[in-house]
């Protein structure tokens, strides 16, 4: 019969085999979380320094029909 130590070793081996499939996803998620944390820490540090210009990254969106602009007229 199996003792407690053999059962523990078997469970560890099964968990390791199952974890190998998820390992790339877990490392990718950890890297993404680290990048977000780093950028938030940098933003908090930059917010403490007055007079520093702030650049917000974004993307340019092309309009499909420029004649349908409903924004304010100036």
C-alpha positions as a Markdown table, in Angstrom:
| # | Residue | x | y | z |
|---|---|---|---|---|
| 1 | Unk | 0.0 | 0.0 | 0.0 |
| 2 | Unk | 0.9 | 3.6 | -0.4 |
| 3 | Unk | 2.2 | 5.5 | 2.5 |
| 4 | Unk | 1.8 | 9.2 | 3.1 |
| 5 | Unk | 5.2 | 10.1 | 1.5 |
| 6 | Unk | 4.5 | 8.1 | -1.7 |
| 7 | Unk | 1.1 | 9.8 | -2.0 |
| 8 | Unk | 2.7 | 13.2 | -1.5 |
| 9 | Unk | 5.3 | 12.5 | -4.2 |
| 10 | Unk | 2.7 | 11.2 | -6.6 |
| 11 | Unk | 0.6 | 14.3 | -6.1 |
| 12 | Unk | 3.6 | 16.6 | -6.7 |
| 13 | Unk | 4.5 | 14.8 | -9.9 |
| 14 | Unk | 0.9 | 15.0 | -11.2 |
| 15 | Unk | 0.7 | 18.7 | -10.3 |
| 16 | Unk | 4.1 | 19.3 | -12.1 |
| 17 | Unk | 2.9 | 17.5 | -15.2 |
| 18 | Unk | -0.4 | 19.5 | -15.3 |
| 19 | Unk | 1.4 | 22.8 | -14.6 |
| 20 | Unk | 3.8 | 22.4 | -17.5 |
| 21 | Unk | 0.9 | 23.1 | -19.9 |
| 22 | Unk | 0.0 | 26.3 | -18.1 |
| 23 | Unk | 3.6 | 27.5 | -17.6 |
| 24 | Unk | 3.9 | 29.7 | -20.8 |
| 25 | Unk | 0.5 | 31.4 | -20.0 |
| 26 | Unk | 1.6 | 32.0 | -16.4 |
| 27 | Unk | 4.9 | 33.5 | -17.3 |
| 28 | Unk | 3.3 | 35.8 | -19.9 |
| 29 | Unk | 0.7 | 37.0 | -17.4 |
| 30 | Unk | 3.5 | 37.6 | -14.8 |
| 31 | Unk | 5.5 | 39.6 | -17.3 |
| 32 | Unk | 2.5 | 41.7 | -18.3 |
| 33 | Unk | 1.7 | 42.4 | -14.6 |
| 34 | Unk | 5.3 | 43.4 | -14.0 |
| 35 | Unk | 5.2 | 45.9 | -16.9 |
| 36 | Unk | 1.9 | 47.4 | -15.7 |
| 37 | Unk | 3.2 | 47.7 | -12.1 |
| 38 | Unk | 6.4 | 49.3 | -13.4 |
| 39 | Unk | 4.6 | 51.9 | -15.6 |
| 40 | Unk | 2.2 | 52.7 | -12.7 |
| 41 | Unk | 5.1 | 53.3 | -10.3 |
| 42 | Unk | 6.8 | 55.5 | -12.9 |
| 43 | Unk | 3.6 | 57.5 | -13.4 |
| 44 | Unk | 3.2 | 57.9 | -9.7 |
| 45 | Unk | 6.8 | 59.1 | -9.4 |
| 46 | Unk | 6.4 | 61.5 | -12.3 |
| 47 | Unk | 3.1 | 62.9 | -10.8 |
| 48 | Unk | 5.1 | 63.9 | -7.7 |
| 49 | Unk | 7.4 | 66.1 | -9.8 |
| 50 | Unk | 5.6 | 69.4 | -10.7 |
| 51 | Unk | 6.3 | 71.1 | -14.0 |
| 52 | Unk | 7.2 | 67.8 | -15.8 |
| 53 | Unk | 5.3 | 67.5 | -19.0 |
| 54 | Unk | 3.2 | 64.4 | -19.2 |
| 55 | Unk | 3.0 | 62.4 | -22.5 |
| 56 | Unk | 0.0 | 60.0 | -22.9 |
| 57 | Unk | 0.5 | 57.3 | -25.5 |
| 58 | Unk | -2.4 | 56.7 | -27.8 |
| 59 | Unk | -3.3 | 55.8 | -31.4 |
| 60 | Unk | -4.6 | 57.8 | -34.3 |
| 61 | Unk | -8.1 | 56.8 | -35.5 |
| 62 | Unk | -9.0 | 57.5 | -39.0 |
| 63 | Unk | -12.6 | 58.7 | -39.6 |
| 64 | Unk | -14.6 | 56.8 | -42.2 |
| 65 | Unk | -16.7 | 59.8 | -43.3 |
| 66 | Unk | -15.4 | 63.3 | -42.4 |
| 67 | Unk | -18.7 | 64.9 | -43.4 |
| 68 | Unk | -20.6 | 63.4 | -40.5 |
| 69 | Unk | -18.7 | 65.2 | -37.7 |
| 70 | Unk | -21.2 | 66.1 | -34.9 |
| 71 | Unk | -18.6 | 67.8 | -32.7 |
| 72 | Unk | -18.7 | 71.5 | -31.7 |
| 73 | Unk | -18.2 | 74.0 | -34.5 |
| 74 | Unk | -15.7 | 76.8 | -33.9 |
